[in-house]
Amino acid sequence: MSAERTTRVVVGSDGKPRKWLRNGRTVALKGRTNWKRLAEMTEAEVTARARADRDARPVPRKRLREFHRVSLSPNEVRSIRRRRGLSQAAFAARYGLNLRTLQDWEQGRAQPDGPARAYLLVILREPRAVERALAAGG
């Protein structure tokens, strides 16, 4: 993905999405999504547009074997929490996680997605930095 084609969107004080500019200002997003038009698109149109999008080209089936799903096992999630010496409730509260989600990860009912996995690994390696960042943010 090229940086000049990337639009950063933030939520404004009014709760609406706004385009973030490099100088730190935000402006209202131009245009609106035409959901009716999207719903009317044929599968062939969707495929053609996806193939034309340089940033989101489909991957041929024969290349799918090159990709490997990376996840944390329930024991690894539990180990990260236990290294901090915290109960599930205390760990969830300290690091801003949903207690039920943490329980689901530890019991194998769900797996952390990519960002959650990365967050857990940062907690494992740099817990104090995470705590400082969370304290500064709120």
Steps between C-alpha positions, in 0.01 A plus 500: 500500500639837408505772765369770265186294430429425864235702681510508879157531651431598859179547697425867552360654820157478335540122465525515121797376297744770387805496273825555691748735329877493544497838673282353776172657389194299407240568233163349423511208261379582151243285332294216631492131439232410250383177663225453244755505217723256685210262557418512129853405389534160339759249616691564176513875573623439853770265373606741225531790745692287748746398229542863395576614857881501532479493879262205529574253224358151545750225579498202263393174667838337437671774707269460800726223635773763550294670772503365853251592768680618810314473826551458871387180667283519812802394707711782355233760582470358855879502536523869402242587767660281767846652440350827615368323810145620440157340511294508183292790632806702608684436172196601294449816704868602496540458124156612384377160384152358524500236776273264306724525193808419708320200649400382151863525384630309800238227467544459125151618403653785297842609377648850519490673161814660354494828694403327826779246450750781444371682811540187713855453374585860587353444847723192528820679396443859620221502762620820669500687168140392437400612849670840451330546162159412639548732798604789272207447265220539748 
